[in-house]
Amino acid sequence: MPTRPAILPGRFYAAEPDMLRQQIMQWMPPAKEKREAFMIMLPHAGHAFCGHIIGATLKDIHLPDRIIILCPNHTGNGHPLGVWPSGQWETPLGSVSIDTALATELIDGNAGFQADTFSHAKEHSIEVLLPFFQIAAPQSQIVPVCVGTQNLTHLRAAAQAIAHSWKKENMENKPFLLVISSDMNHFESEDITHTKDNLALEQVMQMDAQSLLELTSKEKISMCGRAAMALGILTAQLCRPVSPNMTLHDTSARLTGDTQRVVGYAGMHFF
């Protein structure tokens, strides 16, 4: 079974386990009550930039035993809907197991998903989230899906397959959470980034996948996980009514002080 080694310790997050755990627990303090969510969106930059947003978004959410993570494909490698099929992913905090049964269900569903480790091998946008999951819900298993297509026909077919699995697993009392990994606009001024982020987030709040893809293209909004979010929206529409809720929206200027070349980050719940 394939094992994906951690490639980002010491770069995107602390390499030393105790330090990594301590930092995450500061960003993600225990909550008195936790709510069930259908889907969440988390940023995926270095923890120093967006760890507070990841923690603030996760701390009030009950993480089930199964999590499907939809991430962008920054490298262009691999299949447009690449699923890591089995085995485990490593972090400094240990290993996270793949939910092989759920991954196989997607791959065998004739909806465009394919077993593919190549698309994930150098993709950072899931690995940075895993230490948070390991602390919040160490028993959870994941299905990593790298979304490298913005074709609405393909995304709708993929949404049908995820929705089919969601309905089946809920009937068997084995629910899963959808996690969308995405940063917002990249490398423009803070003012422009806030404007562009708000335009994209408005489409997300309206649960309009097509408008999200069209607007981000037309306005050159470099929300890297827009296709993953579109897939999440399309899936939600097939499963249950959801209510989007923003947790935090910030930029890299908070850390660097540079307001001329920033990246936007946002966290969201979909209850």
Sequence and secondary structure as in RCSB ss.txt:
>XXXX:A:sequence
MPTRPAILPGRFYAAEPDMLRQQIMQWMPPAKEKREAFMIMLPHAGHAFCGHIIGATLKDIHLPDRIIILCPNHT
GNGHPLGVWPSGQWETPLGSVSIDTALATELIDGNAGFQADTFSHAKEHSIEVLLPFFQIAAPQSQIVPVCVGTQ
NLTHLRAAAQAIAHSWKKENMENKPFLLVISSDMNHFESEDITHTKDNLALEQVMQMDAQSLLELTSKEKISMCG
RAAMALGILTAQLCRPVSPNMTLHDTSARLTGDTQRVVGYAGMHFF
>XXXX:A:secstr
  EE    BTTTB SSHHHHHHHHHHHS   S  B  SEEEE  S HHHHHHHHHHHHTTB   SEEEEEEE SS
  S TEEE  SSEEEETTEEEEB HHHHHHHHTTSSS EE SHHHHT  TTGGGHHHHHHH TT EEEEEEE   
 HHHHHHHHHHHHHHHHHHHHTT  EEEEEE    EEE HHHHHHHHHHHHHHHHTT HHHHHHHHHHTT   TT
HHHHHHHHHHHHHH    EEEEEEEETHHHH   SSEEEEEEEEE 
